[in-house]
Amino acid sequence: MSAQKLTDRVALITGGGGPGIGRAIAERYIREGAKVAIADIDAELVQQTAAEIGGMGVTVDVTDQDSITAMLDQVEASLGTVSVLVNNAAVFNLAPLNDITHDQYHAVFNVNVYGVLFTMQAVADRMIAAGVRGNIINMASQAGRRGEPLVAVYCASKAAVISLTQSAGLGLIKHGINVNGIAPGVVDTPMWDTVDAQFAKYEDLELGEKKKAVGLAVPYGRMGQVDDLTGAAVFLASDDSDYVVAQTLNVDGGNWMS
């Protein structure tokens, strides 16, 4: 059996309550020896998930600074100072440019950008105060690498995540805090069923048609699975990535090359 890569590290993963990427990373981190806290806005769901996989569950609204602070207070009291943050909480919406509402814009940017920035800031502040060297991983998307006609707000939010990762990576490495990102491609999670339904509405498709098409278009030959992301998440949280700074790693089956 290979040595565990994250022994005794305290990892916090936002948006980890549901059956998606966050939960998969949490399960892998636990296998790699980390002490893991899973955070989600759904209090009942996150406690259930934590009980199932063996981590700590904590409720958070990443659009609220007081909630972020309370989350970190709880995690520190139980596990110690966070040394690995995975900023995974995100929401998605889809609409033609001329139909985008102010509420849709704010809903996406408040979670996907505000949540990433100010959770990252709060964790970094505590790492610095405690003298903890750490790793921050921001979940971006291939959507942040390009525009899409129906996905303007989400694409812009994930482009902002990539930019924040670059700036934070350059600004925090002097404190021993390494910031990088992961840009998944199309990943087969329950959220994609919602995405598929939205595309069906605007592109006059049958349910399931868009999901099938995007999967077939991936050079690897299929949509990603959540476990396809966990290796990169372990790498970026471990000593193996010490000299990787301010990068966003594409894990997308070959959809995007940079």
Phi and psi restraints in degrees (value plus and minus 20) as a CYANA .aco file:
   2 SER   PHI     -92.3   -52.3
   2 SER   PSI     136.9   176.9
   3 ALA   PHI     -86.9   -46.9
   3 ALA   PSI     125.8   165.8
   4 GLN   PHI     -92.1   -52.1
   4 GLN   PSI     117.8   157.8
   5 LYS   PHI    -109.9   -69.9
   5 LYS   PSI     -35.7     4.3
   6 LEU   PHI    -146.0  -106.0
   6 LEU   PSI      11.1    51.1
   7 THR   PHI     -74.9   -34.9
   7 THR   PSI     105.4   145.4
   8 ASP   PHI      47.3    87.3
   8 ASP   PSI     -13.9    26.1
   9 ARG   PHI     -96.1   -56.1
   9 ARG   PSI     125.4   165.4
  10 VAL   PHI    -118.3   -78.3
  10 VAL   PSI      92.1   132.1
  11 ALA   PHI    -131.2   -91.2
  11 ALA   PSI     115.3   155.3
  12 LEU   PHI    -138.5   -98.5
  12 LEU   PSI     106.8   146.8
  13 ILE   PHI    -143.9  -103.9
  13 ILE   PSI      95.8   135.8
  14 THR   PHI    -105.0   -65.0
  14 THR   PSI     134.9   174.9
  15 GLY   PHI      44.1    84.1
  15 GLY   PSI      14.7    54.7
  16 GLY   PHI    -123.9   -83.9
  16 GLY   PSI     -12.2    27.8
  17 GLY   PHI     -94.7   -54.7
  17 GLY   PSI     -56.5   -16.5
  18 GLY   PHI    -106.5   -66.5
  18 GLY   PSI     158.4   198.4
  19 PRO   PHI    -103.4   -63.4
  19 PRO   PSI      40.2    80.2
  20 GLY   PHI    -149.4  -109.4
  20 GLY   PSI    -172.5  -132.5
  21 ILE   PHI     -83.4   -43.4
  21 ILE   PSI     -62.3   -22.3
  22 GLY   PHI     -78.9   -38.9
  22 GLY   PSI     -66.6   -26.6
  23 ARG   PHI     -83.4   -43.4
  23 ARG   PSI     -62.4   -22.4
  24 ALA   PHI     -80.8   -40.8
  24 ALA   PSI     -61.7   -21.7
  25 ILE   PHI     -85.1   -45.1
  25 ILE   PSI     -61.6   -21.6
  26 ALA   PHI     -79.1   -39.1
  26 ALA   PSI     -65.9   -25.9
  27 GLU   PHI     -82.1   -42.1
  27 GLU   PSI     -60.9   -20.9
  28 ARG   PHI     -87.9   -47.9
  28 ARG   PSI     -60.2   -20.2
  29 TYR   PHI     -82.3   -42.3
  29 TYR   PSI     -60.3   -20.3
  30 ILE   PHI     -81.9   -41.9
  30 ILE   PSI     -62.4   -22.4
  31 ARG   PHI     -84.2   -44.2
  31 ARG   PSI     -47.1    -7.1
  32 GLU   PHI    -108.6   -68.6
  32 GLU   PSI     -12.7    27.3
  33 GLY   PHI      76.5   116.5
  33 GLY   PSI     -16.4    23.6
  34 ALA   PHI     -98.3   -58.3
  34 ALA   PSI     133.4   173.4
  35 LYS   PHI    -111.8   -71.8
  35 LYS   PSI      97.5   137.5
  36 VAL   PHI    -135.2   -95.2
  36 VAL   PSI     111.8   151.8
  37 ALA   PHI    -131.7   -91.7
  37 ALA   PSI     109.2   149.2
  38 ILE   PHI    -126.9   -86.9
  38 ILE   PSI     109.3   149.3
  39 ALA   PHI    -138.2   -98.2
  39 ALA   PSI     121.9   161.9
  40 ASP   PHI    -178.9  -138.9
  40 ASP   PSI     137.2   177.2
  41 ILE   PHI     -94.8   -54.8
  41 ILE   PSI     -42.8    -2.8
  42 ASP   PHI    -108.8   -68.8
  42 ASP   PSI      80.7   120.7
  43 ALA   PHI     -81.9   -41.9
  43 ALA   PSI     -64.6   -24.6
  44 GLU   PHI     -86.5   -46.5
  44 GLU   PSI     -63.9   -23.9
  45 LEU   PHI     -83.7   -43.7
  45 LEU   PSI     -63.2   -23.2
  46 VAL   PHI     -88.7   -48.7
  46 VAL   PSI     -54.3   -14.3
  47 GLN   PHI     -88.6   -48.6
  47 GLN   PSI     -59.0   -19.0
  48 GLN   PHI     -83.5   -43.5
  48 GLN   PSI     -64.9   -24.9
  49 THR   PHI     -83.3   -43.3
  49 THR   PSI     -64.2   -24.2
  50 ALA   PHI     -80.3   -40.3
  50 ALA   PSI     -61.2   -21.2
  51 ALA   PHI     -84.1   -44.1
  51 ALA   PSI     -55.8   -15.8
  52 GLU   PHI     -93.6   -53.6
  52 GLU   PSI     -56.7   -16.7
  53 ILE   PHI    -124.7   -84.7
  53 ILE   PSI     -32.4     7.6
  54 GLY   PHI      79.3   119.3
  54 GLY   PSI     -11.0    29.0
  55 GLY   PHI    -116.2   -76.2
  55 GLY   PSI    -192.4  -152.4
  56 MET   PHI    -117.6   -77.6
  56 MET   PSI     116.3   156.3
  57 GLY   PHI    -125.0   -85.0
  57 GLY   PSI     117.8   157.8
  58 VAL   PHI    -164.2  -124.2
  58 VAL   PSI     122.3   162.3
  59 THR   PHI    -110.0   -70.0
  59 THR   PSI     118.3   158.3
  60 VAL   PHI    -170.6  -130.6
  60 VAL   PSI     125.1   165.1
  61 ASP   PHI    -133.3   -93.3
  61 ASP   PSI      86.2   126.2
  62 VAL   PHI     -92.1   -52.1
  62 VAL   PSI     -24.8    15.2
  63 THR   PHI    -110.4   -70.4
  63 THR   PSI     -16.8    23.2
  64 ASP   PHI    -146.6  -106.6
  64 ASP   PSI      98.3   138.3
  65 GLN   PHI     -81.8   -41.8
  65 GLN   PSI     -60.0   -20.0
  66 ASP   PHI     -83.2   -43.2
  66 ASP   PSI     -56.1   -16.1
  67 SER   PHI     -88.1   -48.1
  67 SER   PSI     -59.4   -19.4
  68 ILE   PHI     -81.4   -41.4
  68 ILE   PSI     -65.0   -25.0
  69 THR   PHI     -81.8   -41.8
  69 THR   PSI     -65.0   -25.0
  70 ALA   PHI     -82.7   -42.7
  70 ALA   PSI     -59.5   -19.5
  71 MET   PHI     -78.9   -38.9
  71 MET   PSI     -67.7   -27.7
  72 LEU   PHI     -87.8   -47.8
  72 LEU   PSI     -56.3   -16.3
  73 ASP   PHI     -79.6   -39.6
  73 ASP   PSI     -63.6   -23.6
  74 GLN   PHI     -85.9   -45.9
  74 GLN   PSI     -64.1   -24.1
  75 VAL   PHI     -85.0   -45.0
  75 VAL   PSI     -64.7   -24.7
  76 GLU   PHI     -82.5   -42.5
  76 GLU   PSI     -60.1   -20.1
  77 ALA   PHI     -84.0   -44.0
  77 ALA   PSI     -52.8   -12.8
  78 SER   PHI    -115.0   -75.0
  78 SER   PSI     -58.3   -18.3
  79 LEU   PHI    -138.9   -98.9
  79 LEU   PSI     -41.4    -1.4
  80 GLY   PHI      88.0   128.0
  80 GLY   PSI    -197.1  -157.1
  81 THR   PHI     -84.5   -44.5
  81 THR   PSI     113.2   153.2
  82 VAL   PHI     -83.5   -43.5
  82 VAL   PSI     109.7   149.7
  83 SER   PHI    -133.4   -93.4
  83 SER   PSI     -32.0     8.0
  84 VAL   PHI    -156.3  -116.3
  84 VAL   PSI     101.7   141.7
  85 LEU   PHI    -133.5   -93.5
  85 LEU   PSI     109.8   149.8
  86 VAL   PHI    -133.6   -93.6
  86 VAL   PSI      87.8   127.8
  87 ASN   PHI    -101.9   -61.9
  87 ASN   PSI      70.3   110.3
  88 ASN   PHI    -130.3   -90.3
  88 ASN   PSI     -39.1     0.9
  89 ALA   PHI     -79.8   -39.8
  89 ALA   PSI     111.3   151.3
  90 ALA   PHI    -181.7  -141.7
  90 ALA   PSI     137.4   177.4
  91 VAL   PHI    -150.5  -110.5
  91 VAL   PSI     142.5   182.5
  92 PHE   PHI    -151.8  -111.8
  92 PHE   PSI     123.7   163.7
  93 ASN   PHI    -167.8  -127.8
  93 ASN   PSI     139.4   179.4
  94 LEU   PHI    -162.8  -122.8
  94 LEU   PSI     113.4   153.4
  95 ALA   PHI    -190.1  -150.1
  95 ALA   PSI     131.3   171.3
  96 PRO   PHI     -79.0   -39.0
  96 PRO   PSI     131.0   171.0
  97 LEU   PHI     -71.7   -31.7
  97 LEU   PSI     -63.5   -23.5
  98 ASN   PHI     -94.0   -54.0
  98 ASN   PSI     -28.7    11.3
  99 ASP   PHI    -123.3   -83.3
  99 ASP   PSI     -24.3    15.7
 100 ILE   PHI     -87.0   -47.0
 100 ILE   PSI     111.7   151.7
 101 THR   PHI    -122.0   -82.0
 101 THR   PSI     143.1   183.1
 102 HIS   PHI     -80.7   -40.7
 102 HIS   PSI     -60.3   -20.3
 103 ASP   PHI     -83.5   -43.5
 103 ASP   PSI     -60.4   -20.4
 104 GLN   PHI     -83.5   -43.5
 104 GLN   PSI     -64.3   -24.3
 105 TYR   PHI     -78.5   -38.5
 105 TYR   PSI     -72.2   -32.2
 106 HIS   PHI     -85.0   -45.0
 106 HIS   PSI     -56.7   -16.7
 107 ALA   PHI     -80.1   -40.1
 107 ALA   PSI     -62.6   -22.6
 108 VAL   PHI     -94.8   -54.8
 108 VAL   PSI     -68.7   -28.7
 109 PHE   PHI     -89.4   -49.4
 109 PHE   PSI     -52.2   -12.2
 110 ASN   PHI     -83.4   -43.4
 110 ASN   PSI     -58.8   -18.8
 111 VAL   PHI    -103.6   -63.6
 111 VAL   PSI     -72.6   -32.6
 112 ASN   PHI     -94.5   -54.5
 112 ASN   PSI     -46.5    -6.5
 113 VAL   PHI    -133.5   -93.5
 113 VAL   PSI     -78.3   -38.3
 114 TYR   PHI     -75.0   -35.0
 114 TYR   PSI     -68.2   -28.2
 115 GLY   PHI     -80.0   -40.0
 115 GLY   PSI     -63.3   -23.3
 116 VAL   PHI     -85.1   -45.1
 116 VAL   PSI     -69.1   -29.1
 117 LEU   PHI     -81.4   -41.4
 117 LEU   PSI     -71.7   -31.7
 118 PHE   PHI    -103.5   -63.5
 118 PHE   PSI     -42.0    -2.0
 119 THR   PHI     -90.6   -50.6
 119 THR   PSI     -63.3   -23.3
 120 MET   PHI     -79.5   -39.5
 120 MET   PSI     -65.6   -25.6
 121 GLN   PHI     -81.0   -41.0
 121 GLN   PSI     -66.3   -26.3
 122 ALA   PHI     -83.8   -43.8
 122 ALA   PSI     -62.0   -22.0
 123 VAL   PHI     -88.0   -48.0
 123 VAL   PSI     -62.6   -22.6
 124 ALA   PHI     -82.3   -42.3
 124 ALA   PSI     -60.2   -20.2
 125 ASP   PHI     -77.4   -37.4
 125 ASP   PSI     -62.7   -22.7
 126 ARG   PHI     -94.0   -54.0
 126 ARG   PSI     -55.4   -15.4
 127 MET   PHI     -80.0   -40.0
 127 MET   PSI     -66.9   -26.9
 128 ILE   PHI     -83.7   -43.7
 128 ILE   PSI     -65.8   -25.8
 129 ALA   PHI     -81.9   -41.9
 129 ALA   PSI     -54.6   -14.6
 130 ALA   PHI    -109.8   -69.8
 130 ALA   PSI     -24.3    15.7
 131 GLY   PHI      48.0    88.0
 131 GLY   PSI      12.2    52.2
 132 VAL   PHI    -117.4   -77.4
 132 VAL   PSI     105.3   145.3
 133 ARG   PHI     -96.8   -56.8
 133 ARG   PSI     116.6   156.6
 134 GLY   PHI    -169.8  -129.8
 134 GLY   PSI     159.1   199.1
 135 ASN   PHI    -151.4  -111.4
 135 ASN   PSI     114.3   154.3
 136 ILE   PHI    -140.7  -100.7
 136 ILE   PSI     110.2   150.2
 137 ILE   PHI    -142.2  -102.2
 137 ILE   PSI      98.8   138.8
 138 ASN   PHI    -122.0   -82.0
 138 ASN   PSI     106.6   146.6
 139 MET   PHI    -103.4   -63.4
 139 MET   PSI      91.8   131.8
 140 ALA   PHI    -117.7   -77.7
 140 ALA   PSI    -157.2  -117.2
 141 SER   PHI    -194.3  -154.3
 141 SER   PSI     135.2   175.2
 142 GLN   PHI     -80.1   -40.1
 142 GLN   PSI     -43.4    -3.4
 143 ALA   PHI     -83.9   -43.9
 143 ALA   PSI     -41.9    -1.9
 144 GLY   PHI    -100.4   -60.4
 144 GLY   PSI     -25.4    14.6
 145 ARG   PHI    -114.1   -74.1
 145 ARG   PSI     -32.6     7.4
 146 ARG   PHI    -179.0  -139.0
 146 ARG   PSI     146.0   186.0
 147 GLY   PHI    -110.2   -70.2
 147 GLY   PSI     139.0   179.0
 148 GLU   PHI    -159.7  -119.7
 148 GLU   PSI     118.8   158.8
 149 PRO   PHI     -76.7   -36.7
 149 PRO   PSI     -56.7   -16.7
 150 LEU   PHI    -120.2   -80.2
 150 LEU   PSI     -19.6    20.4
 151 VAL   PHI    -147.5  -107.5
 151 VAL   PSI      15.7    55.7
 152 ALA   PHI     -78.6   -38.6
 152 ALA   PSI     -67.1   -27.1
 153 VAL   PHI     -89.7   -49.7
 153 VAL   PSI     -65.6   -25.6
 154 TYR   PHI     -82.8   -42.8
 154 TYR   PSI     -65.3   -25.3
 155 CYS   PHI     -78.1   -38.1
 155 CYS   PSI     -65.0   -25.0
 156 ALA   PHI     -83.4   -43.4
 156 ALA   PSI     -58.9   -18.9
 157 SER   PHI     -85.8   -45.8
 157 SER   PSI     -58.5   -18.5
 158 LYS   PHI     -97.6   -57.6
 158 LYS   PSI     -48.3    -8.3
 159 ALA   PHI     -83.6   -43.6
 159 ALA   PSI     -58.2   -18.2
 160 ALA   PHI     -83.7   -43.7
 160 ALA   PSI     -57.6   -17.6
 161 VAL   PHI     -82.4   -42.4
 161 VAL   PSI     -62.9   -22.9
 162 ILE   PHI     -82.4   -42.4
 162 ILE   PSI     -62.9   -22.9
 163 SER   PHI     -85.4   -45.4
 163 SER   PSI     -63.6   -23.6
 164 LEU   PHI     -81.3   -41.3
 164 LEU   PSI     -57.6   -17.6
 165 THR   PHI     -82.0   -42.0
 165 THR   PSI     -61.7   -21.7
 166 GLN   PHI     -84.6   -44.6
 166 GLN   PSI     -69.0   -29.0
 167 SER   PHI     -86.4   -46.4
 167 SER   PSI     -64.8   -24.8
 168 ALA   PHI     -86.2   -46.2
 168 ALA   PSI     -58.7   -18.7
 169 GLY   PHI     -79.4   -39.4
 169 GLY   PSI     -63.5   -23.5
 170 LEU   PHI     -90.6   -50.6
 170 LEU   PSI     -54.1   -14.1
 171 GLY   PHI     -99.8   -59.8
 171 GLY   PSI     -48.4    -8.4
 172 LEU   PHI    -122.3   -82.3
 172 LEU   PSI     -33.2     6.8
 173 ILE   PHI     -83.3   -43.3
 173 ILE   PSI     -47.4    -7.4
 174 LYS   PHI     -85.5   -45.5
 174 LYS   PSI     -39.1     0.9
 175 HIS   PHI    -115.4   -75.4
 175 HIS   PSI     -15.3    24.7
 176 GLY   PHI      59.8    99.8
 176 GLY   PSI      -1.1    38.9
 177 ILE   PHI    -129.1   -89.1
 177 ILE   PSI      99.7   139.7
 178 ASN   PHI    -122.1   -82.1
 178 ASN   PSI      98.1   138.1
 179 VAL   PHI    -129.9   -89.9
 179 VAL   PSI     104.6   144.6
 180 ASN   PHI    -160.8  -120.8
 180 ASN   PSI     155.6   195.6
 181 GLY   PHI    -155.5  -115.5
 181 GLY   PSI     147.5   187.5
 182 ILE   PHI    -147.4  -107.4
 182 ILE   PSI     112.6   152.6
 183 ALA   PHI    -132.9   -92.9
 183 ALA   PSI      74.8   114.8
 184 PRO   PHI     -88.7   -48.7
 184 PRO   PSI     139.6   179.6
 185 GLY   PHI    -112.0   -72.0
 185 GLY   PSI    -156.2  -116.2
 186 VAL   PHI    -104.9   -64.9
 186 VAL   PSI     101.7   141.7
 187 VAL   PHI    -140.7  -100.7
 187 VAL   PSI     112.7   152.7
 188 ASP   PHI     -98.2   -58.2
 188 ASP   PSI      67.5   107.5
 189 THR   PHI    -144.4  -104.4
 189 THR   PSI     148.2   188.2
 190 PRO   PHI     -76.1   -36.1
 190 PRO   PSI     -49.0    -9.0
 191 MET   PHI     -81.8   -41.8
 191 MET   PSI     -51.8   -11.8
 192 TRP   PHI     -89.0   -49.0
 192 TRP   PSI     -44.3    -4.3
 193 ASP   PHI     -86.3   -46.3
 193 ASP   PSI     -57.4   -17.4
 194 THR   PHI     -86.7   -46.7
 194 THR   PSI     -63.8   -23.8
 195 VAL   PHI     -79.8   -39.8
 195 VAL   PSI     -65.3   -25.3
 196 ASP   PHI     -78.7   -38.7
 196 ASP   PSI     -61.3   -21.3
 197 ALA   PHI     -85.0   -45.0
 197 ALA   PSI     -56.6   -16.6
 198 GLN   PHI     -88.9   -48.9
 198 GLN   PSI     -62.0   -22.0
 199 PHE   PHI     -82.7   -42.7
 199 PHE   PSI     -59.9   -19.9
 200 ALA   PHI     -77.8   -37.8
 200 ALA   PSI     -59.6   -19.6
 201 LYS   PHI     -84.1   -44.1
 201 LYS   PSI     -68.2   -28.2
 202 TYR   PHI    -106.3   -66.3
 202 TYR   PSI     -42.3    -2.3
 203 GLU   PHI    -128.9   -88.9
 203 GLU   PSI     -11.9    28.1
 204 ASP   PHI      35.8    75.8
 204 ASP   PSI      33.1    73.1
 205 LEU   PHI    -133.4   -93.4
 205 LEU   PSI     142.3   182.3
 206 GLU   PHI     -96.3   -56.3
 206 GLU   PSI     129.9   169.9
 207 LEU   PHI     -78.8   -38.8
 207 LEU   PSI     114.1   154.1
 208 GLY   PHI      72.0   112.0
 208 GLY   PSI     -36.2     3.8
 209 GLU   PHI     -88.8   -48.8
 209 GLU   PSI     -64.9   -24.9
 210 LYS   PHI     -85.7   -45.7
 210 LYS   PSI     -64.3   -24.3
 211 LYS   PHI     -79.4   -39.4
 211 LYS   PSI     -64.1   -24.1
 212 LYS   PHI     -82.7   -42.7
 212 LYS   PSI     -62.8   -22.8
 213 ALA   PHI     -84.9   -44.9
 213 ALA   PSI     -64.4   -24.4
 214 VAL   PHI     -89.0   -49.0
 214 VAL   PSI     -52.1   -12.1
 215 GLY   PHI     -85.0   -45.0
 215 GLY   PSI     -63.5   -23.5
 216 LEU   PHI     -87.1   -47.1
 216 LEU   PSI     -45.4    -5.4
 217 ALA   PHI    -100.3   -60.3
 217 ALA   PSI     -33.5     6.5
 218 VAL   PHI     -89.8   -49.8
 218 VAL   PSI     108.0   148.0
 219 PRO   PHI     -73.3   -33.3
 219 PRO   PSI     -54.0   -14.0
 220 TYR   PHI     -84.6   -44.6
 220 TYR   PSI     -46.0    -6.0
 221 GLY   PHI      90.0   130.0
 221 GLY   PSI     -19.6    20.4
 222 ARG   PHI    -180.7  -140.7
 222 ARG   PSI     145.3   185.3
 223 MET   PHI     -85.1   -45.1
 223 MET   PSI     136.3   176.3
 224 GLY   PHI     -91.8   -51.8
 224 GLY   PSI     135.6   175.6
 225 GLN   PHI    -129.9   -89.9
 225 GLN   PSI     136.8   176.8
 226 VAL   PHI     -78.3   -38.3
 226 VAL   PSI     -54.0   -14.0
 227 ASP   PHI     -88.9   -48.9
 227 ASP   PSI     -37.5     2.5
 228 ASP   PHI     -86.5   -46.5
 228 ASP   PSI     -39.7     0.3
 229 LEU   PHI    -111.9   -71.9
 229 LEU   PSI     -37.1     2.9
 230 THR   PHI     -93.1   -53.1
 230 THR   PSI     -50.9   -10.9
 231 GLY   PHI     -83.3   -43.3
 231 GLY   PSI     -63.6   -23.6
 232 ALA   PHI     -84.6   -44.6
 232 ALA   PSI     -57.0   -17.0
 233 ALA   PHI     -87.1   -47.1
 233 ALA   PSI     -56.0   -16.0
 234 VAL   PHI     -88.8   -48.8
 234 VAL   PSI     -66.1   -26.1
 235 PHE   PHI     -75.3   -35.3
 235 PHE   PSI     -67.9   -27.9
 236 LEU   PHI     -93.9   -53.9
 236 LEU   PSI     -34.1     5.9
 237 ALA   PHI    -116.5   -76.5
 237 ALA   PSI     -25.4    14.6
 238 SER   PHI    -127.6   -87.6
 238 SER   PSI     153.0   193.0
 239 ASP   PHI     -84.5   -44.5
 239 ASP   PSI     -40.2    -0.2
 240 ASP   PHI     -81.4   -41.4
 240 ASP   PSI     -42.5    -2.5
 241 SER   PHI    -126.2   -86.2
 241 SER   PSI      -1.3    38.7
 242 ASP   PHI     -74.7   -34.7
 242 ASP   PSI     -54.5   -14.5
 243 TYR   PHI    -118.3   -78.3
 243 TYR   PSI      -8.7    31.3
 244 VAL   PHI    -120.1   -80.1
 244 VAL   PSI      92.9   132.9
 245 VAL   PHI    -150.5  -110.5
 245 VAL   PSI     108.2   148.2
 246 ALA   PHI      45.6    85.6
 246 ALA   PSI       8.5    48.5
 247 GLN   PHI    -124.9   -84.9
 247 GLN   PSI     133.5   173.5
 248 THR   PHI    -139.2   -99.2
 248 THR   PSI      95.4   135.4
 249 LEU   PHI    -107.2   -67.2
 249 LEU   PSI     104.5   144.5
 250 ASN   PHI     -98.8   -58.8
 250 ASN   PSI     101.7   141.7
 251 VAL   PHI    -145.5  -105.5
 251 VAL   PSI      64.5   104.5
 252 ASP   PHI    -164.7  -124.7
 252 ASP   PSI      -3.9    36.1
 253 GLY   PHI      50.8    90.8
 253 GLY   PSI      -4.5    35.5
 254 GLY   PHI      78.4   118.4
 254 GLY   PSI     -10.0    30.0
 255 ASN   PHI     -85.5   -45.5
 255 ASN   PSI     -55.0   -15.0
 256 TRP   PHI    -153.5  -113.5
 256 TRP   PSI     116.9   156.9
 257 MET   PHI    -140.5  -100.5
 257 MET   PSI     108.6   148.6
